[in-house]
Amino acid sequence: NLLRGDVARKKFALDGDPDIYSFNSLLTAVAKCSKPGRNLLSISDSCLVTMKKQGIESDTLTYNARIQAAVAANEENRAIQLIDELLASPKLSADRYTINLALMPFVNSGRKGQMLALMRDFYEMNAGKNNRIIVSAFEAFLNTLVQNDEVGLARDVFDAFFLSIPKDRMQLTGIRPNPTTKHFNIMLGGYSKIGDSQKAFELFDIMLDIGVPVDGFTVTSLMTHPGISPEKITSLLLQIESERVILNPAAYRSIIGAYGDAGDAASACWMFVEMGHVCQKRGRGAETWNALLGALARGCIG
């Protein structure tokens, strides 16, 4: 009702009718409230009808909000219809948010090539001019793919745009931005999710070779892989020490647990002591003691 000009003016003493910003705010709120089993697309459609009556044209944000609502409600066919409308518009263009919303609908409908083309166009438009936007956008792209179990495709994207490994003969122009710790951590988290330790440690070696800083999440992701030998854990710690990385309590607990899984109770105790020195009081909570006791139990069995 607030979008009806007469109601809005009377209640809030507005000078004019709601504009595109008012409608987009409402559409974004609808999208955030949408979820499987709660299809609110009828509200979005009603809002669009009112916009047309008032002569207000949709912009990219309008489409993004409607696409988000469709994706959240698991209405992928509707999402694809809206994405195609936006891409076909001579007045509008897809932005980073459109691309991120389009990832899974396009993947699930067999349109990976078009998805990669959208990424390439976005990349080339900003390369060398706004690398910060590229870095941030691809963090979101990789995270969306990994969270939806498309780890292999996420790695293809990461290689093509950041590691200079050609994929699908993709030719890129402009100055290539450098990958960040977060990019690597997203991929390492993906490999942890699917249990591929070989690719995880290979990617970690690349991370070190090109000088990308390691953090606590990096270590935690690597330590979740089963079957890591005590020697491999110690070698990893030496690499981390050479990088002068300060680990957080979660990273130390993951190392303690990994030593326990490897049957090395003594090293688990050593890491517990080391954690106490580095983290002090933060390293003496119940969660840490539980990690140590669990490691000791597994280590003694091992």
C-alpha positions in Angstrom: 0.0 0.0 0.0 2.9 2.4 0.7 3.8 2.2 -3.0 0.4 3.7 -3.9 1.2 7.4 -4.4 -1.8 8.8 -2.6 -1.3 6.6 0.5 2.4 7.4 0.7 2.0 11.1 0.3 -0.8 11.3 2.9 1.0 9.1 5.5 4.6 10.4 5.0 4.0 13.8 3.4 6.0 12.8 0.4 6.5 15.3 -2.4 5.9 12.8 -5.2 5.2 9.2 -6.1 7.5 6.3 -5.2 10.4 6.1 -7.7 12.6 3.3 -8.9 14.6 3.3 -5.7 11.4 2.7 -3.7 10.3 -0.2 -5.9 13.8 -1.8 -5.9 14.0 -1.6 -2.1 10.7 -3.5 -1.9 11.7 -6.1 -4.5 15.0 -6.7 -2.6 13.1 -7.2 0.7 10.8 -9.7 -1.1 13.8 -11.5 -2.4 15.3 -11.8 1.1 12.1 -13.2 2.4 11.7 -15.8 -0.3 12.8 -19.4 0.2 11.7 -22.9 -0.8 8.1 -23.3 0.1 7.6 -19.6 0.3 7.1 -18.4 -3.2 6.7 -14.6 -3.2 7.0 -14.1 -6.9 3.4 -12.9 -7.1 4.3 -9.9 -4.9 7.2 -9.1 -7.3 4.9 -9.4 -10.3 2.4 -7.1 -8.6 5.1 -4.6 -7.9 6.2 -4.7 -11.5 2.6 -4.0 -12.7 2.5 -1.0 -10.5 5.8 0.2 -11.8 4.6 0.0 -15.4 1.4 1.9 -14.6 3.5 4.7 -13.2 5.8 4.7 -16.2 8.9 3.5 -14.3 11.2 1.2 -16.3 13.1 -1.7 -14.7 16.8 -1.4 -14.2 19.5 -4.1 -13.5 18.8 -3.9 -9.8 15.1 -4.6 -10.4 15.9 -7.7 -12.4 18.5 -8.8 -9.9 16.0 -8.7 -7.1 13.4 -10.6 -9.1 16.0 -13.2 -10.1 17.1 -13.6 -6.5 13.5 -14.2 -5.4 13.1 -16.8 -8.1 16.4 -18.6 -7.2 15.5 -18.5 -3.5 12.2 -20.1 -4.2 13.8 -22.9 -6.3 12.0 -21.5 -9.4 15.0 -21.9 -11.7 13.0 -21.8 -15.0 11.6 -18.4 -13.9 15.0 -17.2 -12.9 16.4 -18.2 -16.3 13.6 -16.4 -18.1 14.3 -13.2 -16.2 18.1 -13.5 -16.8 17.5 -14.0 -20.5 15.2 -10.9 -20.5 17.9 -8.8 -18.9 20.6 -10.1 -21.3 18.4 -9.4 -24.3 17.7 -5.8 -23.2 19.6 -3.2 -25.3 19.4 -0.7 -22.4 20.6 -3.0 -19.6 23.6 -5.1 -18.9 24.4 -7.9 -16.4 26.5 -6.9 -13.4 28.5 -9.0 -10.9 25.3 -9.8 -8.9 23.4 -10.9 -12.0 26.3 -13.3 -12.9 26.4 -14.7 -9.4 22.7 -15.3 -9.3 22.8 -16.9 -12.8 25.6 -19.4 -12.0 23.5 -22.3 -10.7 20.5 -21.9 -13.0 22.9 -21.8 -16.0 24.9 -24.8 -14.7 21.8 -26.9 -14.0 20.4 -26.1 -17.4 23.5 -27.0 -19.3 24.6 -23.5 -20.2 28.1 -23.5 -18.6 29.5 -21.9 -21.8 27.3 -18.9 -21.5 28.1 -18.6 -17.8 31.8 -18.5 -18.6 31.2 -16.0 -21.3 29.4 -13.7 -18.9 32.4 -14.0 -16.5 34.9 -13.3 -19.3 33.0 -10.2 -20.4 32.8 -8.9 -16.8 36.5 -9.6 -16.4 37.6 -7.9 -19.6 35.5 -4.9 -18.9 37.2 -4.3 -15.5 40.7 -5.8 -16.0 43.5 -3.3 -15.4 40.9 -0.6 -14.5 39.1 -2.0 -11.5 40.9 -5.2 -10.4 39.5 -4.8 -6.9 35.9 -5.4 -8.2 37.2 -8.5 -10.1 38.8 -10.0 -7.0 35.7 -9.4 -4.9 33.3 -10.7 -7.6 35.2 -13.9 -8.2 35.3 -14.6 -4.5 31.5 -14.6 -4.6 31.5 -16.7 -7.9 33.8 -19.4 -6.5 31.9 -19.5 -3.2 28.6 -20.0 -4.9 29.9 -22.9 -7.0 31.7 -24.6 -4.1 28.6 -24.3 -1.9 26.6 -26.0 -4.6 29.1 -28.9 -4.9 30.5 -27.6 -8.2 34.1 -27.8 -7.0 35.5 -29.0 -10.3 33.9 -26.2 -12.2 35.0 -23.7 -9.5 38.6 -24.9 -10.1 38.2 -24.5 -13.8 37.1 -20.9 -13.3 39.9 -20.2 -10.8 42.5 -21.6 -13.2 41.1 -19.7 -16.2 40.9 -16.3 -14.6 43.7 -16.3 -11.9 46.2 -19.1 -12.5 46.9 -18.5 -16.2 46.0 -22.1 -17.0 43.9 -22.1 -20.3 40.4 -23.6 -20.0 38.0 -23.8 -22.9 40.5 -21.8 -25.0 39.4 -18.7 -23.0 41.4 -15.7 -24.2 41.6 -12.9 -21.6 42.9 -9.4 -22.1 44.0 -6.7 -19.7 46.2 -6.9 -16.7 45.4 -10.0 -14.7 44.7 -9.4 -11.0 46.4 -11.6 -8.5 44.6 -14.3 -6.6 44.0 -13.7 -2.9 44.2 -15.8 0.2 40.4 -15.9 0.2 40.3 -17.3 -3.3 42.6 -20.1 -2.3 40.7 -20.7 0.9 37.4 -21.1 -0.9 38.9 -23.7 -3.2 40.7 -25.5 -0.3 37.4 -25.5 1.6 35.8 -27.1 -1.5 38.4 -29.9 -1.6 37.9 -30.4 2.1 34.1 -30.7 1.4 34.6 -33.4 -1.2 37.6 -35.1 0.5 40.1 -34.6 -2.3 43.4 -34.2 -0.3 45.7 -34.6 -3.3 44.3 -31.6 -5.2 44.1 -29.7 -1.9 47.8 -30.1 -1.2 48.7 -29.5 -4.9 46.8 -26.2 -4.7 48.5 -25.3 -1.4 51.9 -25.8 -3.1 50.8 -23.4 -5.8 49.7 -20.9 -3.2 53.1 -21.0 -1.6 55.0 -20.9 -4.9 53.3 -17.6 -6.0 53.6 -16.0 -2.6 50.0 -15.8 -1.5 49.8 -15.4 2.3 48.5 -18.4 4.4 46.1 -17.9 7.3 44.4 -20.0 9.9 41.5 -21.0 7.6 44.1 -22.4 5.1 45.6 -24.6 7.8 42.2 -25.7 9.1 41.0 -26.8 5.7 44.1 -28.8 5.0 44.0 -30.6 8.4 40.4 -31.9 7.8 41.7 -34.4 5.2 41.9 -38.0 6.5 45.1 -40.0 6.2 47.6 -37.2 6.5 50.8 -38.7 7.9 52.6 -37.1 10.9 55.5 -36.3 8.6 53.2 -34.4 6.2 51.7 -32.4 9.1 55.1 -31.5 10.4 56.3 -30.5 7.0 53.3 -28.3 6.5 53.9 -26.6 9.8 57.5 -25.9 8.9 56.2 -24.3 5.7 53.7 -22.2 7.6 56.4 -21.2 10.2 58.6 -20.0 7.3 55.7 -17.7 6.3 55.5 -16.4 9.8 51.8 -17.1 10.0 50.1 -16.6 13.4 47.6 -19.3 13.8 44.2 -18.9 15.6 42.8 -21.4 18.1 40.7 -23.1 15.4 43.7 -23.8 13.3 45.6 -25.2 16.3 42.7 -27.5 17.2 42.6 -28.8 13.7 46.3 -29.6 13.8 45.9 -31.3 17.2 43.1 -33.4 15.7 45.1 -34.2 12.6 48.0 -35.5 14.7 45.5 -37.6 16.7 44.0 -39.1 13.5 47.6 -39.9 12.3 48.3 -41.8 15.6 50.8 -39.3 16.9 49.6 -38.4 20.4 52.9 -36.9 21.4 52.8 -34.3 18.6 49.2 -33.5 19.5 50.4 -32.7 23.1 53.3 -30.6 21.7 50.8 -28.6 19.6 48.6 -28.2 22.7 51.5 -26.7 24.6 52.5 -24.5 21.7 48.9 -23.3 21.4 48.9 -22.2 25.0 52.0 -20.1 24.5 50.7 -18.4 21.3 47.0 -18.0 22.1 47.3 -17.9 25.9 43.9 -17.9 27.5 42.1 -18.3 24.2 43.8 -21.7 23.9 42.5 -23.1 27.2 38.8 -23.5 26.7 36.7 -26.6 26.9 36.7 -26.9 23.1 40.5 -27.2 23.0 40.7 -29.7 25.9 38.1 -31.8 24.0 40.2 -31.7 20.9 43.3 -32.8 22.8 41.5 -35.6 24.6 40.0 -36.8 21.4 43.4 -36.7 19.8 44.9 -38.6 22.7 42.3 -41.3 22.5 42.8 -41.7 18.7 46.5 -41.4 19.0 46.8 -44.1 21.6 44.7 -46.5 19.5 46.9 -45.6 16.5 
